[in-house]
Structure formats: C-alpha cells, structure tokens
Amino acid sequence: MENFDINNLVRENVKTMKPYSSARDEFKDFDVAQMIFLDANENPYQNGVNRYPDPQQSSVKAVLAKQRNLKTNQVLLGNGSDEVLDLLFRAFCEPKVDNVITLPPTYGMYGVLANINAVENREVLLSQDFQPQIESILESVDANTKMIFLCSPNNPTGNSFADESVVTLLQNFKGLVVIDEAYIDFSKKPSWLNELDEYPNLIITQTLSKAYGLAGIRLGICYASVAIIAVLNKIKPPYNVNELTQQRALERLADKEKIQLEIDSIVIQRDELLKVLSEVKFISKIYPTEANFVLIKVDDANKRYNELIQKGIVIRNRTTQPLCENTLRLTIGTADENKILMEALKAIG
Ligand SMILES: Cc1ncc(COP(=O)(O)O)c(C=O)c1O
C-alpha cells in the first residue's frame, strides 16, 4: 500500500508519548554482572526473582525473531495475546470516536476489548461457510474504522480464511488488518508472517498458549512493522512479561522438536476423532478444521453438553453464537482423553 503512514492511525495522546523508561532500561548496555543495583527498591537478597524482569524481553524476542526470520524490533510481547490485542485498541482507537470490524462467529475477546476501550464494534457476520464477506466488510468501513480483526484459523469454527479475501482487505483497507494466528501451528497453511514486508498495515498475533503448550505462563506475541511495534512499545506496561514466563518461554522455544512432535500427535488425534465423530448419530455436521478443536452440529447442543458434563467431560457449547445454533466445540485431547470422549458420545447417542 502506497503512502501508508502509521502516524495517521495513532491516537492523538499516544503520538506525543515517549516510552516509559524503567530503571532497568537505562543500563541495559552495561556489564550488569559487575554492577550493584540500588535503583529499583528491590530486595537485594538473591532468590532468582528478586529483581524486576527485562522490560524488553530481549532474550525471548531474539529467539522468536531468529526462528521467524524477522528483526527483534518487529516483535512485541504481552501477558498473553489478550494483552497484545488490548494494546492495539489503546494505541490506535480513540474511545467513543473510532470503530473496529470483527467477523462473528469469532473469538469473543475482540468484542470484549472493544467494549472495555469504549470503541464501537461493527460486526459483519461470516458467510454460511464461515468465510469473510468482503463486500459487506468494505461497505462497513468509514473514516473512523481503525482495525479489522481476522482470526485464521478461526475460533470457534476451525477453518482458515481464503487468501484472496485477506489480500483484498490488506490492499483496500486503509486501516490495520490484524490476523490472529493463535492456531496457525495446527494448520497446513503458512503464516502471514512472510507478508509483513509487503503490507505495512498487517499485524499478526500469535501465542504460546496453544501449540506451544504454555497457556499457564501467559505469553502472547505481536509481529508487525518496526513502526507499529515502536508505537506499541510506547504504551505497554514496563514489566508486562514476568521473569518466570520469560525463563519458561526460552526453555520451551529451545525444544522445537518436542513441540513439533506434540503438534503432530494432536493433528493425528484430530483426524482420528473426525473419523469416529462421523459415526455418531446425533452429530449432523462436522465442520472442517485446521485447529486443535473441531466444531460439530448436533440435534440439541444444550442437552448433549449437559450429558457430557454428567460424564465428567467439559466441552464448549457454542449454540448462542451467530451461525452456530446447536454447535459444540471439542478440543483435541490426548489419545486416552479422546477415547473416553468417543465412548461417552456413543453412550449418550
Ligand atoms: C483466537 C484466539 N486468540 C487469542 C486467544 C488468547 O490467547 P492468549 O492465551 O495468548 O491470551 C485465544 C484463546 O483461546 C484464541 O482462541
């Protein structure tokens, strides 16, 4: 996109801000092992976490940037991708003035965050086969539309969005296109990360909560142009990713083979489960999935949901979501868990 200037999208109050400089930021280029730190009112006795964490999370970013073939200043980390998404609202959307576009049925936090930030959420339903309706989306855009959220693979439907649709939005929308790739590692499709240089209005979020098996540490990632990341750095809380999270993330990121083995086995389990689900009589539709969950349509979602709870199995009832009447979302578990799920589905059927 020609003449794209991120400054035209940044909130007025953020434009003039400088990043908060924390005590640790100021001395990052020194040989810290040789220094005495009496600057941050910490307890001096070592226990592994008595010091504030690296506010820039340099080690984690270096690994991620290397693995993704990006520059470290194209990466921003947050307390889960939920925090990263919230920062996007705070950086670019003027409360009570700007709006964003989301495509239900989709991940609920986009709407929640719009609400929290007093930003209008223009909902443009996906089509019956859960694809973005490009014309309607572009018709909904006005001068105050700052972001369009695309979740691909989409939660709760499981499918990815057509490449042509994404490209059309990237080329025609003058605001930011945020692609939430929380489930990308389970998909055969490549990430949109490779397109960051092509589209200055592209933002990609990912997370260590799904394929990387670290939901408990809360680490979300934003990849974008250097200019966009610089804006987000101005407003992020100084110590938003704690020391234990940074350590665990580094350990896990070093174990690429183990992560891939787990992803592979989840995908194998998913395909096994899909086969058996087709034999259950009360399931009328199994939606195609590229994620670690599958959406199914049943005769009576509330009834089936409660029956599974009675058997000690918790799934997600999505029946109240638009286009999702009588649907249930099943996360792929271990082989043993999936076997128990299948037996329960057959028993209640
Ligand atoms: C599409 C999508 N994006 C983001 C998230 C949140 O990820 P995190 O755990 O990094 O906050 C989820 C969690 O379910 C999700 O489904």
The ligand as an SDF file (V2000), in Angstrom:
LIG
                    3D

 16 16  0  0  0  0  0  0  0  0999 V2000
   -8.2910  -16.8860   18.5390 C   0  0  0  0  0  0  0  0  0  0  0  0
   -7.6700  -16.6820   19.8640 C   0  0  0  0  0  0  0  0  0  0  0  0
   -6.8580  -15.6420   20.0450 N   0  0  0  0  0  0  0  0  0  0  0  0
   -6.2840  -15.4090   21.2290 C   0  0  0  0  0  0  0  0  0  0  0  0
   -6.5300  -16.2310   22.2990 C   0  0  0  0  0  0  0  0  0  0  0  0
   -5.9120  -15.8830   23.6340 C   0  0  0  0  0  0  0  0  0  0  0  0
   -4.6240  -16.2730   23.6600 O   0  0  0  0  0  0  0  0  0  0  0  0
   -3.6920  -15.9650   24.9270 P   0  0  0  0  0  0  0  0  0  0  0  0
   -3.7560  -17.1550   25.8020 O   0  0  0  0  0  0  0  0  0  0  0  0
   -2.3500  -15.7530   24.3040 O   0  0  0  0  0  0  0  0  0  0  0  0
   -4.2120  -14.7250   25.5970 O   0  0  0  0  0  0  0  0  0  0  0  0
   -7.3700  -17.3260   22.1680 C   0  0  0  0  0  0  0  0  0  0  0  0
   -7.6500  -18.1910   23.3250 C   0  0  0  0  0  0  0  0  0  0  0  0
   -8.4770  -19.0430   23.3400 O   0  0  0  0  0  0  0  0  0  0  0  0
   -7.9560  -17.5560   20.9100 C   0  0  0  0  0  0  0  0  0  0  0  0
   -8.7920  -18.5700   20.7160 O   0  0  0  0  0  0  0  0  0  0  0  0
  1  2  1  0
  2  3  1  0
  2 15  2  0
  3  4  2  0
  4  5  1  0
  5  6  1  0
  5 12  2  0
  6  7  1  0
  7  8  1  0
  8  9  2  0
  8 10  1  0
  8 11  1  0
 12 13  1  0
 12 15  1  0
 13 14  2  0
 15 16  1  0
M  END
$$$$
